Amino acid sequence: FPGRYVITRNERYSELIARAGGLNENAFALGTVFTRASAREQERAANRRAASDLRESLVSAATQNLSSQSGNQTTNAAVLDLLEKLESMPAVGRVVIEADPAIVSARTDADFLLEPGDEILIPKRPNSVAVTGQVLSPGSLAFVSGSSSDDYIKQAGGFAQAADDDRAFLVLPNGVARPLPRSFWRKDSQAIPPGSVIVVPRDVAPFSGLLLTERITSILSNLALSAAALVTINR
């Protein structure tokens, strides 16, 4: 029985799922998307701080003349583009949970307390894998058992010019992120379940003259994670 529910004080996830009639035969518990208002606000605040740090770094780079004029122009354009993404990307507030009622009943630590504004989306089993970020044709691709990340990235047109393929990562259906090792002597053997999102973040090279390059790497990864969560929700 999907819908909006008035929760009671100290009500837990398992109790709400029971009130909603439990999961039906089509439910894909591994792909559950759980979002929380407080986590969403923390995400917004983090994005605001990151945007402020970037602006300060841009001013610092300009005053110290860290690179050539043409290099500064390239860096400035990259920072302005990143600032626009930070300010326009909606905060998701996704929290990774264990959603399978059978597992939750055996693990009381996984049966969390609910808060006002919590949202739980339990989808049907998907039959696709999404590829997002710096590839030529991002989108959802048909799931094929045994296919590797390379297979899906090739189907998405391969890496775009701005891709940082060394930092590509996999977001599993439950929201857990894992790196995708991509060395030419080590073949990717990581299983990719349906409903996963392969994320190819942007290269940090245009930001190399800034003082916050490591922070920018984190910002790009966080934006990619948010984009992956939105892909899952919109699916």
C-alpha positions as CSV (number, residue, x, y, z in Angstrom):
1,F,0.0,0.0,0.0
2,P,2.2,2.9,-1.2
3,G,1.3,6.4,0.0
4,R,2.0,9.0,2.6
5,Y,2.0,7.8,6.3
6,V,1.8,9.7,9.6
7,I,4.6,8.2,11.7
8,T,4.5,7.8,15.4
9,R,7.2,8.7,17.9
10,N,10.0,6.1,17.8
11,E,8.5,4.3,14.9
12,R,11.0,2.1,13.0
13,Y,11.5,1.2,9.4
14,S,10.2,-2.3,9.8
15,E,7.0,-1.1,11.5
16,L,6.2,1.3,8.7
17,I,6.9,-1.3,6.0
18,A,4.5,-3.7,7.9
19,R,1.8,-1.0,8.0
20,A,2.3,-0.5,4.3
21,G,1.5,-4.2,3.7
22,G,5.1,-5.4,3.2
23,L,7.0,-5.8,0.0
24,N,5.2,-7.3,-2.9
25,E,6.6,-10.0,-5.3
26,N,8.0,-7.4,-7.7
27,A,10.0,-5.4,-5.1
28,F,13.7,-4.9,-5.6
29,A,14.8,-4.3,-2.0
30,L,18.5,-3.9,-3.0
31,G,17.5,-0.9,-5.1
32,T,15.7,1.0,-2.4
33,V,16.3,4.7,-2.3
34,F,15.9,6.3,1.1
35,T,16.1,10.1,1.4
36,R,16.0,12.2,4.6
37,A,15.3,15.9,5.0
38,S,18.2,16.5,7.4
39,A,20.7,14.8,5.1
40,R,19.4,16.9,2.2
41,E,20.0,20.1,4.2
42,Q,23.5,18.9,5.1
43,E,24.2,18.3,1.4
44,R,23.0,21.8,0.5
45,A,25.2,23.3,3.3
46,A,28.2,21.4,2.0
47,N,27.6,22.6,-1.5
48,R,27.3,26.2,-0.3
49,R,30.6,25.9,1.6
50,A,32.3,24.3,-1.4
51,A,31.1,27.1,-3.7
52,S,32.4,29.7,-1.3
53,D,35.8,28.0,-1.1
54,L,36.0,27.8,-4.9
55,R,35.3,31.5,-5.3
56,E,38.0,32.3,-2.7
57,S,40.4,30.0,-4.5
58,L,39.6,31.6,-7.8
59,V,40.4,35.1,-6.4
60,S,43.6,33.7,-4.8
61,A,44.8,32.1,-8.1
62,A,44.1,35.4,-10.0
63,T,46.0,37.6,-7.5
64,Q,49.0,35.2,-7.3
65,N,49.1,34.8,-11.1
66,L,49.7,31.0,-10.7
67,S,49.7,30.3,-14.4
68,S,49.8,32.0,-17.8
69,Q,47.0,34.3,-18.9
70,S,45.6,31.7,-21.3
71,G,45.9,29.1,-18.5
72,N,44.1,31.4,-16.1
73,Q,41.3,31.8,-18.6
74,T,40.9,28.0,-19.0
75,T,40.9,27.6,-15.2
76,N,38.4,30.4,-14.7
77,A,36.0,28.9,-17.2
78,A,36.3,25.5,-15.5
79,V,35.7,26.9,-12.1
80,L,32.7,29.0,-13.2
81,D,31.2,25.8,-14.9
82,L,31.7,23.9,-11.6
83,L,30.2,26.7,-9.6
84,E,27.1,26.6,-11.8
85,K,26.8,22.9,-11.3
86,L,27.2,23.2,-7.5
87,E,24.5,25.8,-7.4
88,S,22.0,24.2,-9.7
89,M,22.4,20.5,-8.7
90,P,19.5,19.7,-6.4
91,A,20.4,18.2,-3.0
92,V,19.2,14.6,-2.8
93,G,19.9,13.6,0.8
94,R,20.2,9.9,0.1
95,V,21.1,7.6,3.0
96,V,22.3,4.1,2.4
97,I,20.1,1.6,4.4
98,E,19.4,-2.1,4.6
99,A,15.9,-2.4,3.2
100,D,15.2,-6.1,3.0
101,P,12.7,-6.8,5.8
102,A,14.0,-10.3,6.3
103,I,17.5,-9.0,6.9
104,V,16.3,-6.1,9.0
105,S,14.3,-8.5,11.3
106,A,17.6,-10.4,12.0
107,R,19.6,-7.3,12.5
108,T,18.1,-4.9,15.0
109,D,20.9,-2.3,14.4
110,A,19.6,-2.0,10.8
111,D,16.1,-1.2,11.9
112,F,16.4,2.6,12.1
113,L,14.1,5.2,13.6
114,L,12.1,7.3,11.2
115,E,12.0,11.1,11.0
116,P,9.4,13.4,9.5
117,G,10.0,13.9,5.8
118,D,11.7,10.6,5.2
119,E,11.0,9.1,1.8
120,I,11.3,5.4,0.9
121,L,11.2,4.4,-2.8
122,I,11.2,0.6,-3.4
123,P,11.4,0.0,-7.1
124,K,10.6,-3.0,-9.3
125,R,13.6,-5.1,-10.4
126,P,15.3,-3.0,-13.1
127,N,16.7,-4.5,-16.3
128,S,19.2,-1.7,-17.1
129,V,22.6,-0.2,-16.0
130,A,23.1,3.5,-16.3
131,V,26.3,5.2,-17.4
132,T,26.6,8.9,-16.4
133,G,29.3,11.6,-16.4
134,Q,32.0,12.1,-18.9
135,V,31.1,9.6,-21.6
136,L,30.0,10.5,-25.1
137,S,26.4,9.2,-24.8
138,P,25.3,8.9,-21.1
139,G,22.1,7.0,-20.4
140,S,20.6,3.7,-19.4
141,L,21.7,0.5,-21.2
142,A,20.2,-3.0,-21.2
143,F,21.5,-5.1,-18.4
144,V,23.5,-8.1,-19.7
145,S,24.7,-10.7,-17.1
146,G,28.5,-10.9,-17.0
147,S,29.1,-7.6,-18.8
148,S,31.9,-5.5,-17.3
149,S,32.2,-1.7,-16.7
150,D,34.3,-1.5,-19.9
151,D,31.5,-3.1,-21.9
152,Y,28.9,-0.6,-20.7
153,I,31.2,2.4,-21.1
154,K,31.9,1.3,-24.7
155,Q,28.2,1.1,-25.3
156,A,27.9,4.6,-24.0
157,G,30.3,5.8,-26.7
158,G,33.5,5.6,-24.6
159,F,35.2,8.3,-22.5
160,A,34.7,11.9,-23.3
161,Q,37.7,14.2,-23.6
162,A,37.3,15.6,-20.1
163,A,36.9,12.2,-18.5
164,D,39.0,11.1,-15.5
165,D,38.9,7.3,-16.2
166,D,41.2,6.5,-13.3
167,R,38.6,7.7,-10.9
168,A,35.5,6.0,-12.4
169,F,33.4,4.3,-9.9
170,L,30.3,2.1,-9.5
171,V,27.2,3.0,-7.5
172,L,25.4,-0.2,-6.6
173,P,21.6,-0.2,-6.5
174,N,21.6,0.4,-2.7
175,G,23.7,3.5,-3.1
176,V,27.1,2.1,-2.0
177,A,29.9,3.4,-4.2
178,R,32.9,1.3,-5.1
179,P,36.0,2.3,-7.3
180,L,36.4,0.6,-10.6
181,P,40.1,-0.4,-11.0
182,R,41.1,0.3,-14.6
183,S,44.7,-0.8,-15.2
184,F,45.6,-2.4,-18.5
185,W,47.1,-5.4,-16.8
186,R,44.1,-6.1,-14.5
187,K,40.8,-6.8,-16.0
188,D,37.7,-5.5,-14.3
189,S,36.1,-8.5,-12.6
190,Q,33.6,-6.7,-10.4
191,A,30.1,-8.0,-10.8
192,I,27.6,-5.3,-11.9
193,P,24.0,-6.0,-10.8
194,P,21.0,-4.5,-12.6
195,G,20.1,-1.0,-11.4
196,S,23.7,0.0,-10.9
197,V,25.1,3.3,-12.1
198,I,28.6,3.7,-13.6
199,V,30.0,7.1,-13.0
200,V,32.8,8.7,-14.9
201,P,33.9,11.9,-13.2
202,R,35.5,15.0,-14.8
203,D,39.2,15.3,-15.0
204,V,40.7,17.8,-12.5
205,A,43.5,18.9,-14.9
206,P,41.8,22.4,-15.6
207,F,42.0,23.1,-11.8
208,S,45.6,22.1,-11.3
209,G,46.7,25.7,-10.7
210,L,44.3,26.2,-7.8
211,L,45.1,25.7,-4.1
212,L,42.0,23.4,-3.6
213,T,42.7,20.7,-6.2
214,E,42.1,17.9,-3.7
215,R,38.9,19.5,-2.5
216,I,37.8,19.9,-6.1
217,T,38.3,16.2,-6.7
218,S,36.0,15.5,-3.8
219,I,33.4,18.1,-5.1
220,L,33.4,16.4,-8.5
221,S,32.9,13.0,-7.0
222,N,30.1,14.2,-4.7
223,L,28.3,15.9,-7.7
224,A,28.7,12.6,-9.6
225,L,27.2,10.7,-6.7
226,S,24.2,13.1,-6.6
227,A,23.7,12.7,-10.3
228,A,23.8,8.9,-9.9
229,A,21.1,9.1,-7.1
230,L,18.9,11.3,-9.3
231,V,19.3,8.7,-12.2
232,T,18.1,6.0,-9.8
233,I,15.2,8.1,-8.5
234,N,14.1,9.2,-12.0
235,R,14.3,5.7,-13.3
